[in-house]
Amino acid sequence: MVKSNVQTRHGRPGGLVAMWHTSRGDRTLQGDEATLVREAIDTMVDVLSLHVDDDPGGGIICESGIAAFDQLTPSQRIALLYETASHLLTEKGDAPRLSAPLEATVAAIFKDVRDHVAIEVGFPQSTEYARWVERPGWRHLVASAFHSVTIMEGDFESLEELPLEASGDMCQWERVIEYLADAILWDRDFEFSGAFLDMDPEILRERRHRLGIDDDYFTQIAPDPRPAEVAELVSATRKIVRQKPR
C-alpha cells in the first residue's frame, strides 16, 4: 500500500496522542487481536533471551525471514519487541514515529505466528499438548483475531476466507495471517532498507517523497541496550504481554 501522505502515517495534526499509527488508524490493539500479538511476542522474547550472550559473528540467530529484523543482535530485537509491545498493547505515551526497525519487528511477529501455525499443522501432537496445558492453539488464536479484525472493519466478505480451525491448508492460513499483519502495517517499505541506503541521495530523496516515506525512516537506529539492561527489558516485556488483555 502506498501512503497518501506522510502526516497520516507518522502523526496526527496538532500533536494528538495515539498508541500506534496503523494502516487502519491510530489505535491500540484490543481483544483477540491483542491476544495473538501478546502470545507471539512472549514466545519470541523467551527464545531470544536464551541467545543474548551468543557470538554475534556466528551467523543469524533465531531467523524470522525479515532481514531488517534478523540482522540485529538478540538484545536489539528484545528492545524492539519491548517498544512494540509498549505501543501496540498499552495506552501509555505517544505513538512512536514509524521506522524500518519498528515495522520490521511487526512483520517478524506475524512471521512467528505463521511458523507456529505451520508447526501445529505439521505436528498435530502440538495441538494436543496445547489442550493438555489448557492453552489455545495457534490456529484458534489466528482465527479469533481474524474474526475480530474483520468485524471491526465491517469486512464481512473476508470472513468467508477463514478456514476451519482444524484445517491444514497453509496457503489459507498464510492469507489470513497476512491480512492481520496488513491491519497494522502500511506496507513493506522496510524490505528496501539496504537498496535505499545505497542510492544516490537525490534519487533517494525523490523516491522517498513520492512514496510518502520520512527522511529518517531508513536511518533510524535500533536501540542497543547494555547487557545489564536486557534482563530488565525481558521482564518489562513479559509484564506487558502476560497481563490479561481487555
C-alpha angles and dihedrals in degrees: 000000000000113000116240093215140350095240093061093052101039105034149343121256114264096026096277116177121254133160100223132355098230127177086253095053137280106317151134116237115254139186121350094354089058092045092057093049091046092054093048094048090047093055093044093052091047092055097040092049088063091059103044092109096044120121106269089211092059096088134265113335122208093355116211098179092247103113097198088057101036094053090065125087119259088252092054092047091050089051091051092048089052091050092046093048091047093055102032097043107031136050096226121120134350124311113270122248103255116247139170093262093050096046091043087056091055090049090049090053091058091044086057090051090051091051092051091051090049090052090049091051094045097042111036090184088072089064091050089051091052090053091048092055089041096245124135116251120246094249089054091050092049094046092049092048092047092051090049095049096045091050090048090054096040087238096146094156091064090058087074088067093060109112123219111271091245092054117124094195102123093186090062093046092048091054090051093048091048089053090054092048090050090054086069107024122069093206140312101279090138088070089071096054096115096042095048094050091054094053127105106271094239093050090045092052092050094048093047090051092048092050095042095244121153117245092244098040093107098032100054106115122230115244114265109200122200115250091255090056098052096076089052091051091050091050093046092049092050090050089057099043097040097053116100109269121232 
